[in-house]
Amino acid sequence: MSSCLLLTADCCLLSPPRRSIHTVPKTELLGKIERREAVVSVVGLGYVGLPLAVEFAKEGYTVIGVDVAEDKVNLLNAGQSYIPDISSDELAKLVKSGKLSATIDFSALEKADAISICVPTPLGKSKDPDMSYVIAAAEQVAAYAHKGMLIVLESTTYPGTTDELVMPRLAKNGFVVGEDVFICFSPERIDPGNPTYHVRNTPKVIGGITPACVEVALALYSKAIDQVVPVSSTRAAEMVKLLENTFRLVNIGLVNEMAVMCDKLDVNVWEVIDAASTKPFGFMTFYPGPGLGGHCIPIDPLYLSWKLKALNYNAKFIELASAINSDMPLYVIDKVIDALNEERKSVKGSKILIMGVAYKRDINDIRESPALDVIRLLQERGADVSYNDPYIPDLAHEGLAMKSVDLSVDAVQASDCIVIVTDHTIYDYAMVGANARIIVDSRNAMKKVQSPTATVVLL
Ligand SMILES: NC(=O)c1ccc[n+]([C@@H]2O[C@H](COP(=O)([O-])OP(=O)(O)OC[C@H]3O[C@@H](n4cnc5c(N)ncnc54)[C@H](O)[C@@H]3O)[C@@H](O)[C@H]2O)c1
């Protein structure tokens, strides 16, 4: 708590208070929240920020989204959604009603009573946390902060970010946190493409710098979210998200290693997992795959291990699981090489069609997608690689520039090998099974196809 001079149950003094303690800003803010008069701003209108902004607007709050990306701001203001989980119809209605708008002008934050920060937290080139987006957003917020404002950081990050990076930047005008301004961390748990769980019915954990901070955030978020879960500090809330994502990273690493071990033992890992899943207690199902993808699981645990390194501690599970998961694209390539070898073919010169390049099924996000590695590794070996993804018409990433081809009977028949990297629901797996020669199926997507004529190779 380096920059905090004093932390009591009620308030955290960022600098000596300029006036006597009173509770007016909190009472006023709670009143505005209750009467739906609070203006909510969401900074960063991506996969996390846009659904959150929509949820607050649906609850009757006036929501102003702020983003540095002009294209997103223009689309939003035109009522056009750029995120599959949000329909343009729903967005257009909210925009038309005046409840939701967006801007690139940060001075709009001046009007806000509550601000949720949902900016990216990627890794830098050296795989360390890149906090530049959070710092930039916190500085913009600080420039327009006023008494009676709630600020909630939602970006996934290491424990200590809210009190070490965000709070000091709000130390403007001698604001007293917990009295003048209210600062919280609330991890976003959104699961893009999940048909069951969305913003409203996914419980939301909230930790504040002081109890008053949590009280205000709970009042607001409980209007838009069915269940809110308070924890004792921003650090605890930051750690909750990292536990959740590290849990997934480690279990996926375990099951990926199971796949490798089962292969060596000539056992079908998918059959083993399905049978193990019948145990009604003490087992949770995870499946192997071509490697980790997305903005969260491959990245967030590294935020934790980075922070722990500074405290002279090695996060061993995270390192081991990351290493196993990073090897999976290469494992898929080995499967392709072996399958082609059986047909007396080399990878070099073979036509290989990748099905699915999004990092998971039914979404349009390629961040950290293992497909990028699979394509690169195949191209490095001289394969003639094409891809199909109904959600990703163009693939432009670090030197890759490809266009999705039609998944037609002709295209499948013309391929020496099909590699299923992402098992999108709308794919016609029966057609692929009836027309392909070899299918390397990294997701067990062909399981429902009865007697495919193709040779199907599983992980
Ligand atoms: N995508 C997910 O499934 C998911 C789930 C849970 C948590 N998260 C976390 O939520 C955070 C946001 O992720 P996302 O997927 O929404 O990212 P995103 O890239 O889809 O959206 C981030 C948005 O922030 C904008 N932005 C960047 N800098 C800005 C600034 N200084 N001011 C205003 N806007 C700025 C970008 O233009 C972009 O529109 C990350 O920390 C991520 O780890 C993501």
PDBQT file of the ligand as one rigid body, heavy atoms in Angstrom, charges set to zero:
ROOT
HETATM    1  N1  LIG A 501     -12.552 -10.904 -23.721  1.00  0.00    +0.000 N 
HETATM    2  C1  LIG A 501     -12.814 -11.652 -22.664  1.00  0.00    +0.000 C 
HETATM    3  O1  LIG A 501     -13.358 -12.734 -22.794  1.00  0.00    +0.000 OA
HETATM    4  C2  LIG A 501     -12.468 -11.195 -21.270  1.00  0.00    +0.000 A 
HETATM    5  C3  LIG A 501     -13.066 -11.852 -20.200  1.00  0.00    +0.000 A 
HETATM    6  C4  LIG A 501     -12.785 -11.431 -18.913  1.00  0.00    +0.000 A 
HETATM    7  C5  LIG A 501     -11.886 -10.388 -18.707  1.00  0.00    +0.000 A 
HETATM    8  N2  LIG A 501     -11.284  -9.780 -19.785  1.00  0.00    +0.000 N 
HETATM    9  C6  LIG A 501     -10.362  -8.685 -19.498  1.00  0.00    +0.000 C 
HETATM   10  O2  LIG A 501     -11.043  -7.460 -19.742  1.00  0.00    +0.000 OA
HETATM   11  C7  LIG A 501     -10.131  -6.469 -20.265  1.00  0.00    +0.000 C 
HETATM   12  C8  LIG A 501     -10.643  -5.966 -21.603  1.00  0.00    +0.000 C 
HETATM   13  O3  LIG A 501     -10.666  -7.064 -22.505  1.00  0.00    +0.000 OA
HETATM   14  P1  LIG A 501     -11.479  -7.029 -23.857  1.00  0.00    +0.000 P 
HETATM   15  O4  LIG A 501     -11.528  -8.435 -24.345  1.00  0.00    +0.000 OA
HETATM   16  O5  LIG A 501     -12.746  -6.281 -23.709  1.00  0.00    +0.000 OA
HETATM   17  O6  LIG A 501     -10.472  -6.176 -24.764  1.00  0.00    +0.000 OA
HETATM   18  P2  LIG A 501     -10.809  -5.474 -26.168  1.00  0.00    +0.000 P 
HETATM   19  O7  LIG A 501      -9.512  -5.295 -26.843  1.00  0.00    +0.000 OA
HETATM   20  O8  LIG A 501     -11.919  -6.215 -26.861  1.00  0.00    +0.000 OA
HETATM   21  O9  LIG A 501     -11.398  -4.061 -25.732  1.00  0.00    +0.000 OA
HETATM   22  C9  LIG A 501     -10.641  -3.096 -25.109  1.00  0.00    +0.000 C 
HETATM   23  C10 LIG A 501     -11.063  -1.752 -25.659  1.00  0.00    +0.000 C 
HETATM   24  O10 LIG A 501     -10.341  -0.743 -24.936  1.00  0.00    +0.000 OA
HETATM   25  C11 LIG A 501     -10.019   0.287 -25.848  1.00  0.00    +0.000 C 
HETATM   26  N3  LIG A 501      -8.940   1.090 -25.276  1.00  0.00    +0.000 N 
HETATM   27  C12 LIG A 501      -7.619   0.853 -25.232  1.00  0.00    +0.000 A 
HETATM   28  N4  LIG A 501      -6.987   1.819 -24.559  1.00  0.00    +0.000 NA
HETATM   29  C13 LIG A 501      -7.933   2.686 -24.160  1.00  0.00    +0.000 A 
HETATM   30  C14 LIG A 501      -7.914   3.896 -23.417  1.00  0.00    +0.000 A 
HETATM   31  N5  LIG A 501      -6.786   4.397 -22.907  1.00  0.00    +0.000 N 
HETATM   32  N6  LIG A 501      -9.067   4.536 -23.217  1.00  0.00    +0.000 NA
HETATM   33  C15 LIG A 501     -10.236   4.047 -23.713  1.00  0.00    +0.000 A 
HETATM   34  N7  LIG A 501     -10.313   2.895 -24.400  1.00  0.00    +0.000 NA
HETATM   35  C16 LIG A 501      -9.180   2.232 -24.622  1.00  0.00    +0.000 A 
HETATM   36  C17 LIG A 501      -9.685  -0.450 -27.116  1.00  0.00    +0.000 C 
HETATM   37  O11 LIG A 501      -9.777   0.393 -28.250  1.00  0.00    +0.000 OA
HETATM   38  C18 LIG A 501     -10.742  -1.544 -27.120  1.00  0.00    +0.000 C 
HETATM   39  O12 LIG A 501     -11.907  -1.154 -27.784  1.00  0.00    +0.000 OA
HETATM   40  C19 LIG A 501      -8.781  -7.166 -20.333  1.00  0.00    +0.000 C 
HETATM   41  O13 LIG A 501      -8.093  -6.916 -19.138  1.00  0.00    +0.000 OA
HETATM   42  C20 LIG A 501      -9.151  -8.636 -20.391  1.00  0.00    +0.000 C 
HETATM   43  O14 LIG A 501      -8.123  -9.463 -19.875  1.00  0.00    +0.000 OA
HETATM   44  C21 LIG A 501     -11.573 -10.152 -21.061  1.00  0.00    +0.000 A 
ENDROOT
TORSDOF 0
